[in-house]
């Protein structure tokens, strides 16, 4: 009988011995690179297959990209055109504003010239009356063209009058002063307001030196609620207490 150890030895190294596989050791980083390479190739292949499938179905990525580029170019051109039109519009608005301002200035100048022209016509008519009255002799101090009209500010009234010294041959300069008696209707009663008032500090605006011809105008301030029914103007020479000339009008009549 053979020993047991010999049998086991034959089984280990003999024909019946188990097979031994010899494998080459591959470092882990090479395995990782190989895995990445395989995944990249698979992704590229999948993308190619996906694009090929879309092209086969009628969708071309290059054409879409070209259309997107064209749309972006058109958008940029449209934006540039819009900015150009905006600049033109702004310039046009500025030009229109300048033209409107110029028109307003011209309109104001025209109104001023028309008013000056009306005054010159009045002066001409006054001088013609003076020349016509000269053969009949001197008439002394007279009031012409007396007007009393509401001004732009409520409660303010502008007065205008022309004084003529009929004794113009004397070539004198006479100090004069004005006095206004304004009759107003207020709170159901009638009041007479005198200008300049006794409490008024600056009465110099009602004083002037009369030569041959004098235009006088100014502003009187009343209550905005007051309704003017009658206005009388008096002209005094020097320190006289009796008026040299008087004229009364009814505004709006």
Buried (B, 14 or more C-beta within 10 A) or exposed (E): EEEEEEEEEEEEEEEEEEEEEEEEEEEEEEEEEEEEEEEEEEEEEEEEEEBEEEEEEEEEEEEEEEEEEEEEEEEEEEEEEEEEEEEEEEEEEEEEEEEEEEEEEEEEEEEEEEEEEEBEEBBEEBEEEBEEBEEEEEEEBBBBBBBBEBEEEEEEBBBBBBBBBBBBEEEEEBEBBBBBBBBBBEEEEEEEBEBBEEEEEEBEEBEBEBEBBBBBEBEBEBEEEBEBBBBBBBBBBEEEEEBBBEBEBEBEE
